[in-house]
Amino acid sequence: MGATKTDHFTDKQNTIATLAKAIGHPARVAIIEYLMKVDSCICGDIVNELPLAQPTVSQHLKELKNAGLIKGDIEGNTICYCIDEKAIEKLQNYFGYISTKLINKKKDCC
């Protein structure tokens, strides 16, 4: 079996790419912002906040959960979602690193 393209990059690079891809849709950004506002909720609450059908919201939640940006606990027949702080910290550290590099970079580039 051949190597996939992701095999040519570091674990950190693949992790950041996965997280960035997961937040690469405005509906997912809105879901994250809503979860941060309410601290936790169930899928039905999110559906009431977004102009999307329940199956579409569920698919976006699945993508966010698969990427590790959110966690979901089953409570009866509902799922309570919340932000995974560790994933957000990874993004914060990465973008903080980029910001620091750009600030310290010489101004002689295009």
C-alpha positions in Angstrom: 0.0 0.0 0.0 1.4 3.4 -0.9 2.0 6.3 1.4 -0.7 9.0 1.6 0.2 12.6 1.1 -0.3 13.3 4.8 2.5 10.8 5.6 5.0 13.4 4.3 4.1 15.9 7.0 4.6 16.0 10.7 1.9 15.0 13.2 1.6 18.6 14.3 1.1 19.8 10.7 -1.6 17.1 10.1 -3.3 18.0 13.4 -3.4 21.7 12.6 -4.7 21.0 9.1 -7.4 18.7 10.5 -8.5 21.4 13.0 -8.4 24.2 10.3 -10.4 22.1 7.9 -13.0 21.5 10.5 -13.5 25.2 11.1 -13.4 26.0 7.4 -17.2 26.2 7.1 -19.2 29.2 8.5 -21.8 26.9 10.0 -19.1 25.2 12.1 -17.7 28.5 13.2 -21.2 29.5 14.2 -21.6 26.2 16.1 -18.3 26.8 18.0 -19.3 30.4 18.8 -22.7 29.2 20.1 -21.1 26.5 22.3 -18.7 29.1 23.7 -21.6 31.3 24.5 -23.8 28.7 26.3 -20.9 26.5 27.6 -22.8 23.3 26.6 -26.0 22.3 24.9 -27.9 19.6 23.0 -28.2 19.4 19.2 -31.8 20.7 19.2 -30.6 24.0 20.8 -28.1 24.4 18.0 -30.7 23.7 15.4 -32.9 26.5 16.8 -29.9 29.0 16.5 -28.9 28.2 13.0 -30.7 28.6 9.7 -30.0 24.9 8.9 -32.0 21.7 9.0 -31.4 19.2 11.9 -29.6 16.6 9.7 -27.2 19.3 8.4 -26.4 20.5 11.9 -25.8 16.9 13.0 -23.4 16.5 10.1 -21.5 19.6 11.1 -21.4 18.5 14.7 -20.0 15.1 13.5 -17.2 16.9 11.6 -16.3 19.1 14.6 -16.3 16.1 16.9 -14.2 13.9 14.5 -11.6 16.7 14.4 -11.6 16.9 18.1 -12.9 20.4 18.4 -15.9 19.5 20.4 -16.9 16.7 22.8 -20.3 15.1 23.1 -21.8 13.2 26.1 -24.9 11.1 25.8 -27.6 12.0 28.3 -30.6 9.8 27.8 -31.6 10.2 24.1 -29.8 13.5 23.6 -26.2 14.5 23.2 -24.7 17.4 25.1 -21.9 19.1 23.2 -19.1 21.3 24.5 -15.8 22.7 23.3 -12.7 20.6 23.7 -10.3 23.2 25.3 -7.2 21.1 24.3 -8.0 21.5 20.6 -8.6 25.2 20.9 -5.3 25.5 22.8 -3.5 23.8 19.9 -5.0 26.3 17.5 -4.2 29.2 19.8 -0.6 28.1 20.2 -0.1 27.6 16.4 -1.6 31.0 15.5 0.3 32.7 18.3 3.5 31.2 17.0 2.7 32.5 13.5 1.9 35.9 14.9 5.1 36.1 16.9 7.1 35.1 13.8 5.5 37.7 11.7 6.0 40.5 14.2 9.7 39.6 14.6 10.2 39.1 10.9 12.1 41.8 9.0 10.0 44.0 6.8 12.0 43.3 3.6 9.6 40.7 2.2 7.2 41.6 -0.6 
